[in-house]
């Protein structure tokens, strides 16, 4: 009896813990080929030819640790350089047709290739209000430059709420453990 209870608790625990705490975050649309930072996404739009986008792990949100992992590049490896020199980057509040206040400064996560090309790599804490804005696509990344001090390129964060493969494996393992212990007893 104790073994059966243990098996049930183990199976349910694995299955419950599996259900995705980590979510992929896209830019602007759910189509990865459109995941770009561009001047035309600024509000109002500007004529910058600079572009950027996700690299490596891209963007992902871990709800268990309340952290947003950021891996964004601009001006290199197929992306066009800024027209002005980089001054700052941040995560802002606002939908795709509005601007809003800075919520998280990404500048400490910035690494420069030059004054017009670089990348952001690191993790940002996301509080409950920011998490709600993330799920409703009301957060955006903005990269500012000397030529465009309020934003040269921008991209809206769009949740792609698909659990990572690890989550599905944990879920399957938990479900299998539950069945295994149930059949033995």
C-alpha positions as CSV (number, residue, x, y, z in Angstrom):
1,X,0.0,0.0,0.0
2,X,2.8,2.4,0.9
3,X,4.6,1.5,-2.3
4,X,1.5,2.2,-4.3
5,X,1.0,5.6,-2.7
6,X,4.7,6.4,-3.3
7,X,4.3,5.4,-6.9
8,X,1.3,7.6,-7.4
9,X,2.9,10.6,-5.7
10,X,6.1,10.1,-7.8
11,X,4.2,9.8,-11.1
12,X,1.9,12.7,-10.4
13,X,4.9,14.8,-9.2
14,X,6.9,14.1,-12.4
15,X,3.9,14.7,-14.6
16,X,3.1,18.0,-12.8
17,X,6.6,19.3,-12.7
18,X,6.9,18.5,-16.4
19,X,4.3,20.8,-17.5
20,X,6.3,23.6,-19.0
21,X,7.8,26.2,-16.9
22,X,10.0,27.3,-19.9
23,X,8.4,29.0,-23.0
24,X,10.0,30.1,-26.2
25,X,9.4,33.8,-26.9
26,X,9.2,35.0,-30.5
27,X,9.5,38.5,-32.0
28,X,6.6,40.3,-33.7
29,X,4.9,37.1,-35.0
30,X,4.7,33.4,-34.4
31,X,6.7,32.8,-37.6
32,X,10.5,32.4,-36.8
33,X,11.6,33.8,-40.2
34,X,9.9,37.1,-39.3
35,X,11.6,37.4,-35.9
36,X,13.5,40.7,-36.5
37,X,14.2,43.9,-34.8
38,X,13.7,46.7,-37.4
39,X,13.2,50.5,-37.6
40,X,9.9,50.0,-39.3
41,X,8.6,48.5,-36.0
42,X,9.4,51.6,-34.0
43,X,6.5,53.9,-33.0
44,X,6.6,56.0,-35.1
45,X,8.5,54.0,-37.7
46,X,11.9,55.3,-38.8
47,X,14.0,54.8,-41.9
48,X,16.9,52.8,-40.3
49,X,18.2,49.9,-42.3
50,X,19.5,48.2,-39.2
51,X,18.2,44.8,-38.3
52,X,18.7,42.3,-35.4
53,X,17.2,39.0,-34.2
54,X,17.5,36.0,-32.0
55,X,20.7,34.0,-31.9
56,X,21.6,30.8,-30.0
57,X,18.8,30.2,-27.5
58,X,16.9,33.3,-28.6
59,X,14.4,34.4,-26.0
60,X,12.8,32.1,-23.5
61,X,10.8,32.7,-20.3
62,X,11.1,30.4,-17.2
63,X,8.1,30.9,-15.0
64,X,9.5,28.9,-12.2
65,X,12.5,31.2,-11.8
66,X,10.7,34.3,-13.2
67,X,13.5,35.0,-15.6
68,X,13.7,35.9,-19.3
69,X,16.8,34.7,-21.1
70,X,17.9,37.1,-23.8
71,X,20.1,36.2,-26.8
72,X,19.7,38.9,-29.4
73,X,22.2,40.1,-32.0
74,X,22.3,43.1,-34.4
75,X,24.6,44.4,-37.1
76,X,26.5,41.1,-37.7
77,X,26.0,37.6,-39.2
78,X,23.4,38.7,-41.8
79,X,21.9,41.5,-39.7
80,X,22.5,45.1,-40.8
81,X,24.4,47.5,-38.5
82,X,22.9,50.4,-36.6
83,X,23.1,53.8,-38.5
84,X,24.0,55.6,-35.2
85,X,26.3,54.4,-32.5
86,X,24.7,52.1,-29.8
87,X,23.7,54.0,-26.6
88,X,21.4,51.6,-24.8
89,X,18.9,48.7,-25.0
90,X,15.9,47.8,-22.9
91,X,12.7,46.0,-22.3
92,X,9.7,48.3,-22.4
93,X,6.0,48.2,-21.7
94,X,3.7,48.8,-24.7
95,X,1.8,47.1,-27.4
96,X,2.9,47.2,-31.1
97,X,1.3,50.5,-31.7
98,X,2.5,52.4,-28.6
99,X,5.5,53.2,-26.6
100,X,5.9,52.9,-22.8
101,X,8.3,53.1,-19.9
102,X,11.5,51.2,-19.5
103,X,11.0,48.1,-17.4
104,X,14.4,46.4,-17.6
105,X,17.7,47.9,-18.7
106,X,19.4,45.4,-21.1
107,X,22.5,47.5,-21.4
108,X,24.4,45.5,-18.8
109,X,23.8,42.4,-20.9
110,X,25.3,44.1,-24.0
111,X,28.5,43.1,-25.7
112,X,29.8,45.2,-28.6
113,X,31.5,44.0,-31.8
114,X,31.7,47.7,-32.8
115,X,29.8,50.9,-32.0
116,X,27.1,49.7,-34.5
117,X,27.0,46.0,-34.0
118,X,26.7,43.8,-30.9
119,X,24.6,41.4,-28.9
120,X,22.7,41.0,-25.7
121,X,23.2,37.8,-23.7
122,X,21.9,37.1,-20.2
123,X,18.9,36.9,-17.9
124,X,16.4,39.5,-16.7
125,X,14.1,39.1,-13.7
126,X,10.4,39.3,-14.7
127,X,8.0,40.4,-12.0
128,X,4.3,39.4,-12.0
129,X,3.2,42.6,-13.8
130,X,5.8,42.1,-16.5
131,X,4.8,38.4,-16.9
132,X,1.2,39.4,-17.5
133,X,2.4,41.9,-20.1
134,X,4.5,39.2,-21.7
135,X,1.5,36.9,-22.2
136,X,-0.5,39.7,-23.8
137,X,2.4,40.8,-26.1
138,X,2.7,44.1,-24.4
139,X,6.5,44.1,-24.0
140,X,9.1,45.1,-26.6
141,X,12.8,45.2,-27.0
142,X,14.2,48.6,-28.1
143,X,17.8,49.4,-29.2
144,X,18.7,53.1,-29.0
145,X,21.5,54.9,-30.9
146,X,23.0,58.3,-31.3
147,X,21.0,58.8,-34.5
148,X,17.8,57.5,-33.0
149,X,17.9,58.2,-29.3
150,X,14.4,56.9,-28.6
151,X,14.8,53.8,-30.6
152,X,16.6,52.7,-33.8
153,X,15.2,49.1,-33.9
154,X,12.4,47.4,-32.1
155,X,10.7,44.1,-31.8
156,X,7.5,43.1,-29.9
157,X,7.8,40.0,-27.6
158,X,5.3,37.3,-28.6
159,X,4.9,34.1,-26.5
160,X,5.2,30.9,-28.3
161,X,3.6,28.8,-25.5
162,X,5.0,25.4,-26.5
163,X,6.7,23.4,-23.7
164,X,10.3,22.5,-24.3
165,X,10.9,18.8,-25.2
166,X,12.2,18.1,-21.7
167,X,8.8,18.9,-20.3
168,X,7.2,16.3,-22.5
169,X,9.8,13.7,-21.5
170,X,9.2,14.4,-17.8
171,X,5.4,14.2,-18.4
172,X,5.8,10.9,-20.2
173,X,8.1,9.6,-17.5
174,X,5.7,10.5,-14.8
175,X,2.8,9.0,-16.6
176,X,4.7,5.8,-17.2
177,X,5.7,5.6,-13.5
178,X,2.1,6.1,-12.5
179,X,1.0,3.3,-14.9
180,X,3.8,1.0,-13.8
181,X,3.0,1.3,-10.1
182,X,-0.8,1.0,-10.7
183,X,-0.4,-2.3,-12.7
184,X,1.9,-3.9,-10.1
185,X,-0.6,-3.5,-7.3
